[in-house]
Amino acid sequence: MIQRLGVEAFIRELCNGFILLMDVEKGLITFESLKRNSYLLGLNDMGDDEIVCMLREGDLDGDGTLSQMEFCILMFRLSPGIMDESRLWMMNYGGLPILA
């Protein structure tokens, strides 16, 4: 996917995905925002326990939400093909843009 889109476009897509799923007021993906927007992922029948598991999987700081960085890391972990190339392009690109 990185090769097809290019590094900057791929990172932009990750950031757009985060924005679609986040709680606008908090700037984080919360249980409520993920539940509300899960249909965007084609996960209409996703149960509360599955949403909680998804949040736990990516929640590195234990606050029960996903920051932009946690979301991007989770997407990398869930996409094995991306992991193969990630070190190289992260070294070349220099990092992810962070929302203020």
C-alpha positions as CSV (number, residue, x, y, z in Angstrom):
1,M,0.0,0.0,0.0
2,I,2.9,2.4,0.8
3,Q,4.4,1.7,-2.6
4,R,1.1,2.3,-4.4
5,L,0.3,5.6,-2.5
6,G,3.7,6.9,-1.6
7,V,4.8,7.7,1.9
8,E,3.1,11.1,2.3
9,A,-0.2,10.0,0.8
10,F,-0.2,6.9,3.0
11,I,0.4,8.9,6.2
12,R,-2.3,11.3,5.1
13,E,-4.7,8.4,4.7
14,L,-3.9,7.2,8.2
15,C,-4.5,10.7,9.6
16,N,-7.7,10.9,7.7
17,G,-8.8,7.6,9.2
18,F,-8.0,8.9,12.6
19,I,-10.0,12.1,12.1
20,L,-13.0,10.1,10.8
21,L,-13.1,8.0,14.0
22,M,-12.1,10.5,16.6
23,D,-14.3,12.5,19.1
24,V,-14.0,16.0,17.7
25,E,-14.1,17.7,21.1
26,K,-11.5,15.4,22.7
27,G,-9.2,14.9,19.7
28,L,-9.0,11.2,20.6
29,I,-10.8,8.0,19.5
30,T,-13.0,7.1,22.4
31,F,-15.4,4.2,23.0
32,E,-18.3,6.4,22.0
33,S,-16.7,7.8,18.9
34,L,-15.6,4.4,17.7
35,K,-19.0,2.9,18.4
36,R,-20.7,5.8,16.6
37,N,-18.4,5.7,13.6
38,S,-17.8,1.9,13.3
39,Y,-20.1,1.8,10.3
40,L,-17.4,3.7,8.4
41,L,-15.2,0.7,8.8
42,G,-18.0,-1.6,7.7
43,L,-18.3,-2.9,11.2
44,N,-22.0,-2.2,11.8
45,D,-22.5,-5.3,13.9
46,M,-19.5,-4.7,16.2
47,G,-20.4,-5.3,19.8
48,D,-19.4,-3.2,22.8
49,D,-16.9,-5.9,24.0
50,E,-15.2,-5.9,20.6
51,I,-14.9,-2.1,20.6
52,V,-13.4,-2.2,24.1
53,C,-10.9,-4.9,22.9
54,M,-10.0,-2.8,19.9
55,L,-9.3,0.2,22.1
56,R,-7.3,-1.9,24.6
57,E,-5.2,-3.3,21.8
58,G,-4.0,0.1,20.7
59,D,-4.1,2.0,24.0
60,L,-0.4,2.3,25.0
61,D,-0.8,4.9,27.8
62,G,-3.8,3.2,29.5
63,D,-6.2,6.1,29.3
64,G,-8.9,4.1,27.5
65,T,-8.7,6.1,24.3
66,L,-6.5,6.2,21.2
67,S,-4.4,9.2,20.3
68,Q,-3.3,9.7,16.7
69,M,0.0,8.0,17.3
70,E,-1.6,5.1,19.1
71,F,-4.1,4.7,16.2
72,C,-1.3,4.8,13.6
73,I,0.8,2.2,15.6
74,L,-2.3,0.0,15.8
75,M,-2.9,0.2,12.1
76,F,0.8,-0.8,11.5
77,R,0.5,-3.7,13.8
78,L,-2.7,-4.9,12.2
79,S,-1.2,-4.7,8.7
80,P,1.8,-7.2,8.5
81,G,2.8,-6.1,5.0
82,I,3.2,-2.5,6.2
83,M,5.5,-3.7,9.0
84,D,8.0,-5.1,6.5
85,E,8.6,-1.7,5.0
86,S,7.9,0.6,7.9
87,R,11.5,1.0,9.3
88,L,12.8,2.0,5.9
89,W,10.2,4.6,5.1
90,M,10.1,6.0,8.6
91,M,13.8,6.6,8.4
92,N,13.4,8.3,5.1
93,Y,10.3,10.3,6.0
94,G,11.2,11.2,9.6
95,G,8.0,10.6,11.4
96,L,4.2,11.1,11.5
97,P,2.5,14.5,11.5
98,I,0.9,15.1,14.9
99,L,-2.5,16.9,15.3
100,A,-2.4,19.9,17.6
